[in-house]
Amino acid sequence: MQRITSNIDSSVIAFVREKSGHKVLAICNLSNKQLDITLKSQLLIGQYINVFTNERKIFTDKLQLTMKPWQYVVLEKTQ
């Protein structure tokens, strides 16, 4: 598991876990506030699918998103 730092590390945890060729990216807002989050890492680069909504996304080494209070996102890398 590799931690990815954010612009709000005191309220956000993000990490990548890779095993047996499968890669998962998890991002969690651990606060009771809506947050504008920025993540920067080479680990982000690629195509992902949201495991809950099946929405597909392509990420570069910088990811910006707004998360609701207590929201979490789990994405599986597809390529």
Secondary structure as UniProt FT lines:
FT   STRAND          2..4
FT   TURN            7..11
FT   STRAND          12..19
FT   TURN            20..21
FT   STRAND          22..29
FT   STRAND          35..40
FT   HELIX           42..44
FT   STRAND          46..50
FT   TURN            51..53
FT   STRAND          56..59
FT   STRAND          62..67
FT   TURN            69..70
FT   STRAND          72..77
//
